[in-house]
């Protein structure tokens, strides 16, 4: 290998490294991390809804709300 080929390989190796310390790349990493956390948060609520308490549905809460509206007011 000649010196020019060795120097060319070093340049290619350095050019292939991502610029992690650049402000744009840090902003992109933060943005992607935010979307990943948002997705995991939504997924966690979905899993809790699937495997959670089945007795507490919106229909049950609606029935309780109507029962509370028809109840007499408490005197304090």
Secondary structure, DSSP 8 states (H G I E B T S, - for coil): --HHHHHHHHHHHHHTS--TTSHHHHHHHHHHHHHHHHHHHHHHHHHHHHHS-SS--HHHHHHHHHHHHHS-----
